[in-house]
Amino acid sequence: MMENESNHERRPVAYLNETFLESPDARALRILSEYLEPLSHFRDEKIQDTIVFFGSARIHEEGPLSEYYRDARTLARLITEWSTKIDAAAFRRFVICSGGGPGIMEAANRGASDAGGKTIGLNIGLPFEQRPNPYITPELMFEFHYFFMRKFWFAYLAKALVIFPGGFGTLDELFEILTLAQTRKLESKIVIVLYGSKFWKEVLNFDALVKYRTIDAEDVRLFQYADSPEAALQILQEQLTKYFLEPEKPLPEPVPETPQIAKSRV
């Protein structure tokens, strides 16, 4: 052995050091990875934008409220059949995205799969209920640790949301997006459909919020109700075409300034 050779084991470089990567000091790296990994896959798969389905993990194909499972599956299939016919060069438009778990999430991914389309699952590890469903496109299945990074990816690519009946998680996502839309923190218009008017009007009294002036009457125009896959599809097709598919109107020609106005700006 050479005189200056160490008996210590060689330490791994930092990006291969699992002990470090799982430590509090590396939290920023873990957060960043939950941004960069999905970004890389979305680019590889040419995903331009999404339609996100939210709804209860507890609604299944058979049992209470099973009609919502069937409707979510049907609607996701209809959207995918329509979106795959859109001439979008090399990009995929309005790809169905869900939280990746069972229930309504499974129904959405399953419907897109029925139509032969790509479909995204943004899963998160929870003590119960949340296991990735088998209908997600394998290269578009993601597992998140941080709720806020998962929420970022729900909102960042979404051009529309379809909100089926659900519990705390569904309500959380609904109000998150409504708040971003109300405060104009989203880069573009987002179409929001509340599916199942009887359920939503019983659970959420938006008219009372307007009555007590905690929201503006204009705010209830941020969303629409639908009670059938066909009605929801019509809303989505009309508004997505209007906002994201029709050619942009040219900007009006600027009004020439008068000399007085121009001089006042010097």
N, C-alpha and C positions, 0 to 999 in steps of 0.2 A: 504494500500500500504506500502510495506517495505520502510524503511528510505532511503536505497541506490538504490532503483529501479528508473531507468531513465524514464522520460516521452517521450523521443525521440523514433521515429520509428526505428526499427532495420534495418540497411542497409543490402542489399543483398551481398553475397560473390562476389568477383570481377568477376568471370567467369559467373555470372548471372546478373551482373550490365550492362544493355543495354546502359545506358548513358555513362559509361566508355568505353564499347566495341566499340561504335561509335565515340569515341573521337580521336583526332590526336595521343594521347599517346598510343593508342591501335592499331595503324596501323600495326605494326609488327605482332600482333596476327591475324589480319584479313588476312594479306598476307599468314601467315603460315597455316591458316585454308583452304585457297584455294589450298594449296599443300596437306594437310593431308586428307581432306574429299574425293577428287577423289581417292587418293592412297588407302584408306580404301575400297572404292567400287570396284576398279579394282582388289584388292586382293580377295574380297569376290566373285566376278564374274569370277575369274581365267583368267583375260585378260593378255596374255603374250605380245602381240604386236598388232599394228594397221596398217591399210592402210588409209591414210587421203585424203579426197576429198576436194579441194578448188574450188571455182567458184562463180559467181555472184549470189546475192540474187534476182536480177531483171530478171533472166531468168526463165520462168514458163512453165508449160506443154502446154499451148496454147500461141501463140504470137511470137514476134521476137526471133529468135535463139532457138525456142522450141526444135529443134532436139538435142541440147546439153542436155536439161533436160532428154529427152527420152534415150539418150545414157548413161548418168550418171546413170540413174536408172537401165538400162540393165547391165552395167558394174559392178555395185555394187552387183547386183543379181548373176552374173556369178562368181565374186570373192568369194562371200559368199558360193555359192554352192560348189566351189572348196575347200575353206578353211575348211569347216565343215567336209570334208572327210579326212583331214590330221590327221594322228595318232600322237596326241600330249599329250598322257596320259590324265591328268585332266585339261589341259590348253586349252584356246581358242586362236587360231592363226589368225593373219591378220584380225582382226575385223574392220569393216568399221566405220570410225570416220569422223564427219563433224563439222562445226561450229554451228550446231544445228538450224539454221534459215531456211528461205524459199529458193526457187530457186534451185540452184545446190545442196545446202546442203540438202534440203528436198529430192531431187531426190536420193541422195546417201543413206540416211537413209531408204528411201522407198524401194529401190532395195534390200537392205540387209534384210528388213522386209519381202519382197515378198518371199525371200528364207528361211524364218523362222529362221534367225540368230539374234544374239544380235547385237546392233548397238549403237554407242556412239554419243552424242551431247554435244559439249562444247560451250554453248551459252554465250552471253554477252549482258548486257543491253545497248541498244542504243536508241537515240531519235526516230528513224524510222527504218522500215524494220525488225528488229531483234526480232522475237517472236519464241519460240521453236516450231518446227514442230511436228506433232502428231505421227511420225513414229519412234521416238527414244525409245529405251528400257527404261522404266521409271526409273529403278535403275541405269541407266547409262546416265541420263540427268543432266547436271551441269550448274549452273548459275554463271558466273564470274563477278567480278567488275574490276579486274586488268587485263589489256591486256597482260602484260608480264607473268602472271601466266597461262593464257589461252595458250599463245604461248609455254610456257614450256611443257604443257601437249600435245600439238600438236606434238612437236618434240621428247619428251622423249621416247614414246612408238612406234613411227612410224618406220616402215621398208620400207615404200613406200609412195610417194605422187602422186596423180593424179590431175593435175591443169587444170581445165576447164576455158573457157573464163570468165574474170571478170574485176573488176575495181580496185580502190586503195587498198582495203583490200586484194584482191587476189594477186595483185602485191607485196604488203608488205610481205605477207606470203611466196610467191615464192622466193623473194630475201633474206629473212631471212634464209630460209633453204639452198639456194644455197651458201650463204656466210658461213654458218656453215659447209657445205660439202666441199667447196673450202679450208677452213682453217683447216679442219680436227678436228673440235670441236665436232663432233658427235662421239659417242662411236663405232658405226658400220656403215657399208656401207648403204646408203639409195638410193632407186630406185626412180627416178623422171621422170614422164611422163607428157609432155605437150600435152593436148588433143585439137586437132583442129589446125593443122599446118598452115592453111591459116590465121587464126586469129593471132596466136602467131608470125608468121614471118612478118606480117604487123605491129603489135604493138611493137614488140621488135626486134631490129636489132643487134643480137649478133655478126654477122660478122663484123659490124662496130666497135664494142668494141675490137675485135681481130685486125682489121686493124689499129686502133689507139693505140694498145698495152696497153689498160687499163685492159684487161684480157688476159690470155694466151690461145693459140689455144687449149690446152689440157682441158681448163675449159668447153668448149662446149660439152665435153663428159660426163659431169655430168648429162645430161638429154637426153631423147629421145622424138620424136614426135609419136603420134598415131592419126588415123582418123576414127577408128571404135572400138566398144567395143571388138571385137574379136582380133584386132591387139594389143590393150592395154593389154588385158588379157594375150596374148602370151608373151609380154615383161615382165609382172609381174610374171607370172608363171616361166619363164625361169630364171630370175634373183633372185627371191626370193628363188627358189629351190637351185640355185647355192650357194647363200650366206648364207642361213639360214636353209635349210632343209637337204642338203647332209651331210653325215658324215664328220667331220673335218679330213683333212689329217694329219697323224702323223708328228710331227716335225722331221727334219733330226737329225741324231746323231751328237753330237758336235765333232768337230775336235780336237784330242788330242793335247795338248800344247807341244811344244818342251821344253826341260829343260831351254834353254836360255830365252824363253819368260816367262816361269814361274818364273825364277830367277829375271827377270827385274821388276816383280810386287811386290817383297818383300819390 
